[in-house]
Amino acid sequence: METLRKNQIIRVTIDAYSSDASGICHVLGCTVFVPGTIVGEEWEIRILKVLKTHAYARGEKLLLPSPARVDPGCDCYGKCGGCDCRHMSYEEELRFKLTKVKDALQRIGKQEITACEIVGSELIEGYRNKGILAIGSVDGKAAAGFYRERSHQIIPVERCAIQDELTHRAANALVAFMNENGIAPYDEQSGSGIVRHLYCRRAVHGEDRLLCIVARKGFGTKTQVIVAALRAACPELTGIVLNVNKSEGNTVLAGDFYTLWGKDHIRDTLRGIAFDIAPQAFFQVNPPQAERLYGKALEYAALKKDDLAFDLYCGAGTISLCLAQQAGRVIGAEIVPEAIENARSNAALNGIDNAEFLCADAGQAAQALSERGLRPAVVVVDPPRKGMSEDAIRAVASMEPKRIVYVSCDPSTLARDILRFNSFGYSLQEATVYDLFPRTKHVETVIWLSRQEAV
């Protein structure tokens, strides 16, 4: 029987998308993944790698383009690994993302009810309220950019279309100062050098602009000179912070933070609630879309004024404080101590006194609250990409909330967790998809599960 061979050239038609936005075709009974292609297109492809059940290929020649194909408009497209959908129209991108969620719910989650709507972003360029650039050495000089996909090779970036312009202006000023003053970028292999990353954060509803320099150590006598250079290049800045990160590996933010000038945080609002946001605090990168998603989460929660609600994986309390506007009492839990401090201070900032916060793992918090005899009407969960642990799901189900609202950034782990909740008597009622990350493969989904009463 004929099989695929490495370097074989084949004419194919793309008939589906994978979860990372690669096109899929089927040849000789094998599923072939081809990045940068669009459903309906005809290509000549070159087979790069053949495995037992699937293969990987590269598009060699586009024979019949899709009407949805557009100019990526970025010199780094296909190099930095950041934007997976720049070759397709935004309408096609939304179709891909909605299908991605539907497929996961049906194939992995075995659900009959699936997502029927995706809410697109009003902004698809320049929407990010924070930007992080790696600082490294390119041709013997300091440069700012992104790591090439699956590597630590710096791809210099003059302008990333989805980032705020301030990030690149600040990076250019920092790199110029480093090259003029002999300040070397950090080298991960040798442990030499100083500067690791540059991180900018801006308020969407306000004027605050914060710059964080991540370095292995401080700048000594050159500290105020570098501050002056950055303020001259970026006069809209309201604060400059140094993060001394001595950790090994590529963790961006770790260690101690020192304010070099101005404020050590920005203040922004979400659904009318003010948040003070430190460099290391989590805050949605696309706040206007986050407001829409949170609005749907509140709609699904359907809280009454005397209800008790739990918010697990609460971060800095963004969802918790929104819930507190409608519930009688809210208890949030988060394993990161700094986030809990943020959540408590943000509650005080807004005069919200019906929200309390616990520093604990989601499963441990749910178990502890259950042991206190607390029975929430609603539990909201917003876990990281890996989803919920089985222990956390079991602990949440043991409290028998009427509703569970699950906010997810990964459709596959969401679908897996829905199936687990099904085994405890909870059924999916509705799902809505939100695009918080235009031009990338990532997507957010919010769902509502209800507890089926025993007959």
N, C-alpha and C positions, 0 to 999 in steps of 0.2 A: 504493500500500500504506500502511495506517495505521501511524503511528509515534508514539512517546511525545513529549509536549510538556511544557515547563516549566510548573509549577503545576497540571498535570493531577491530578485526584483519581481514584484507582482502588481498587477492592476487590481484595485479594490474599490468598493463603495463603502463609505462610513455609515453605519446604521445605528449607532448608539453612543452614549458617553459613559466613561468610567467615573468614579467618585472624585477623581482629581482633574476632571475636565478633558482628559485625553479622549480622542475618538476611538471607537471600537469597530473592528470589522471581523468577519469570520472567514477563514480560509482553511480548506481541507480538514474541517471539523475542529479547528483550533481558533481560540479567541485571541485576536491580535490588537495590542494597544498602540495607538499612533498619536503622540502629542501634537497639539497645534492644528488639528483637523476638526471639521464641523460635519454634523450629521447631514447626509445627502450628497456630500462631495465625492468625486471620483479622483483617486490618486494612484500614482506609481509609488510604491513603498519599498524600502530596503529592510529586510529582516535583520535585526541586530542580535537577538538572543532568543533561543527556543528552549522552552521548558516542557514538562509533560503535558500540561493542560492549556498553556497559553504562551504567547510570544510577544516580544517588543520590537517595534519597527520605527523607522524614521521616514517621514514624507520626503520623497525625492523630487517628484514633479506633480504639480496640481493640474489635473486634466479638466475638471469641471468644478469651478468654485461655487460655493453656496451664496445666495443673495444676502445671507447674514454675515458674510466675511467683510471685515473692515481693516483698515490700516492700523496696526497696534499703536503707532504714534509714540514709540519709546525705543531708544537705541539699546536699552538693556533687556528688552523683552526676549525671553528664551535663555537669558544668561543668569540673571540674578535669582530666578526661581520664585519671585514674589507675586507677579500677576499672571494667572493661568488663563484668563479669559479675554485678554486685550485683542485677540484676533477675531472675536465675534461681536456682533451688535449687542447692545444691552438687553434688547428684547430676547435674543437667543440665550444670553447668559441667564436671564431669569427663568426661561423655560428649562434650561439645564438644571438649575438649582432646585426648582420645584419637582422635577422628575427625580432628581437625586434623593430628595426626602421621601417622595412617594414610594420609590423602589425599596428604600431601606425599611419603611414601615410595613410594606407588603411582604418582602422577601425574608428579611431578618425578624421582623416583629410579628409576622403572621396576622396582621390586622386587616379587618374588612373596611373600617373607617380609615381614611387617609387624608392628607393635606389637599385642600382644594383651592388655596389662594396663596400667592406670594406677594408681599408688599415691597415694591422696589424703593430704592433710595432716591431722594430728590437730587442729591449731589452724587456723581460718580467719579469726579476728579477733585483732588484737594480736600477730601472729606475728613481725613484723619486728624484728630486733635492732638496726636502725639506722633513723634517720629524718632526712630532710633537708627543711627548710622554707626557701623563698625569703623574704627580707625586702624589702619594697617600700613604696611610698607609696599609700595608699588614702584618698581624701577629705582629703588634706593631713596625714595622720598615718601613722606607721610601722605596718605590719601584717605578720603572718606567714601564709603559706599556700602554695598551689601555683599554678603558671602554668596559665592556661586553655589547653586543647589548641591546639597550633599558634599560640601567641602568648606574649608576655611580660607579659600582664595578670595581676596577682595576684588570685587568688580566696582571700579570707581563710578560714581553716579553724580552727574551734574545737576540733574533735576528729575525727581520721581513724581510722576503726575498725580499720584494719590496722596502724597505728603503735603504738608503745609510748606509754603515757600521759605518761611523763617528757618526751618530746619537746615536747609541747604546753604542759606546765607551764613548762618552761624557756623556750619561745618567748614565752609570755605575760609572763614576768618580764623577758625581754630587751626586748620591745617596750614594756612599761610604763616601763622605765628610760630607753629612748631618747626616748620622748615627754615624760617628766618633765624630762629633761636636755638637750633640744634636739639630740640626736644623730640626724642624718638618715640614712635608708636610701640605699644606693648607687643612682644613676640611670644606667642603661646608656647613654642617649642623650647626656647632658651630661658624664658622667664625674664628677659631683659626688656628695656624700654619702659615707657610710662603710661601713655594715653591708650585707653581701650575702646571706649565708645563715647558718642555724643547723643544726648537725649533732650528733645524739646517737647514741651507741653503747653498748650494754649487753651484758654477759656473760650467756649463758643458763645456763651452769654456773659460777656464781660471783657475787660481789657488785659487781664493777667496773662503774662507770657514768661515761662520759666525754662531756663537752660540748665541742664545737669551734665557736668563733665565726669566721666567714669575713668579713673586712673589708678594705677598701682600705688602711687604715693602723691603727695602734694607737690606744688611748684616752687616752694620756698620763697626766695626774694623776688621771683618773677610773678608771684600771685597777682598783685595789684596791676601789674603791667598787662597781664593777659586779660584781666577783668576789664581794663580800660579799652583794650582792643576789641573785645566782644561787644561792649556797650556801644562803641563807635560804629561798628558794623550793623548792630541790631538795636537801635535806640528804643524800640518798643518793649524790650525786655523789662520785666519787673523784678526778676531775681536770678541769681546765678549760684548754683550749688555744686559742690565737689563731692563725689562718692568715691571714697578710697576703698577699692575692691581688690583685695589681695588673694582672692580665691583662685584655684586652678580651674582650667576648663573655660567654657564660654558663657557662664552665667553673667548676664548684663549687670544687674544691680545686686550688690551684696556688700556687707561691711558697714562702715560708718559714713554719715552724711554731715557735711560742714557747709554752712552758708557763707559764701564769699562776698556776696553783696545782695542787698534788697531782701525780698521775701523768700521763704523756703517752701512755698506752696502756691498753688493757684486756687482761686475760688470760682466755681461754676455752678450752674443750676440745672436741675433735671426735674421736670414736672412741677416747677415752682418751688422746689426744695433746694436750699443752698448746700454746697459741699466744698469743704476745704480739702484739696487733693495734693498730697505730698508726692515726690517723684516715684516712690516705691508703691504707692497706693493704686489699686485697680480702679479704673473708671472706663466706661465704654468709649471706644475710639470714634464712634459716630453718634454723638448724643441725640441729634434729631430723630434718627431711626430708633435709638434705644428708647426714647420717649414713646414712640408708637408701639414698640414691643411691650414695654411695661404697661401701657394702657390696655393692651389685650390681656396681659397677665392678670391685671386687676379685674377686668371683665370676667375672665374665667374663674377667678377666686370668688366673685359674687359675695363679698363680705357684708355682714350686718354690723351695726354699731357696737354690739356687745360680744362679737365673736373673738375668739382667741386664734391667732395665726402663728405658725412657726415658719421661719425663713432659714433654711439650712444652706450652707455655703454662701453666707450673706456678704462676704467681702467687707467693704467699707459702709455697708448698710443702705445701698441705693434702693434696692427693692423693699427692704424692711421699712424704711421711712415712708415710702409710697404706700405700703400696706397700712401703716399706722394712721394715715389720714382717714381710713375707712373702718378699721377694726377697733375693737375695744382695747385689745392688748396684742403686742407683737413681741416674740422672742426670736432673736437672730443668733446663729451660731457660725463660727468660722475658726479654723485651726491656726491662722496667722495672727499672732498677738498685735502686730502693728495695725492690721486691718480692724481689729476689734477696738483699739484705741481710737482710730479714725471714726468708726461707726458711733461710738459713744460721744465723741466731741461734735460730730455732725448732728446728732440728735439734740444736744445741748444748744448748738448754734441756731437750730430752728425752733427751739422751745417745745420739742416733742418729748413728752414725759410718759407716754404709754408704750415705749419700746425699750427692751433691755437686751443685752448682748452677752453671750457666753463664748469663751475661748475654748473650743473643743472640736474634735473631729465630728463630722456630721452624724455618723452612726452612734458614737459615744454620747453626743448631745441628745439625740433622739431617745436613746435608752435612759439617760439620766432624767429627762423631762417626763418620760413615761413613768419612771419610778416615783416621781413626785406627784403622780396622780393627775397630771395635766392631760387634757383631751382636746386638741385643737380642732376647730371646724375645718381649717384649711392648712395644708402644708405646702410651701413653695420651695422648690429646689432648683438651684442653678449651678450644677457641678462642673468641674473642669472637663476637658475633652475626653478623658477616660471614663466618664460617667460615674454612676454610683456603685458602691460595693454591695455585695449581697447582704452583708450585715446591716448596712444603712437602710436598704430597701425593707428588710425584715422589721427593723426597728420602727420605721415610719408606718408601715402597715399595722404594726401591733397597737398603735395609738388610735386606729380606726377613724381617721379624719374623713369627713364626707367628700372632700375634694382634695386632689393633689394637682398642683400646677407645676409643670416641669419645663424649665427653660434650658435649651440644649444648643451647644455649638458643634455637635457631631451627630449626624443622623443615624449612624450605625450603632453607636452606644445608646442613643435614645431608644431606638427600636428594640435593642436587647433588653433594656431596663423596663420598657412597657410590658414585654412578655413576662418578665419576672413579677411585675406588679399584678398582671393578670392572674397569676397563681395564688395571689392573696385576695382575690375578689374585686379587683379594680379594673374597670374597662375604659378604653379610650372613647371620649365623646367628641372631641374636635381638635384639629391641629391647624395652626397658621404659620407660614414661613415668612421670615423677614430677612432682607438682604442688608446686613450691616457692613459688609466688606466688598463693595463693588470692584469688579475686575479681578477678583481672586476666586478660588474654588470654595471658600468658606461661606457658611450660611448658618443662620440661627432659626430655631423652631421653638414655638411655645405650644404646649398641649395641655389639655384638661382631662384628668382621670376622675371617675366617680366610683364610689363604693357601692357595690350591689348588695342590697339588704337581703338577708337570708329569708327564704319563704317559709 
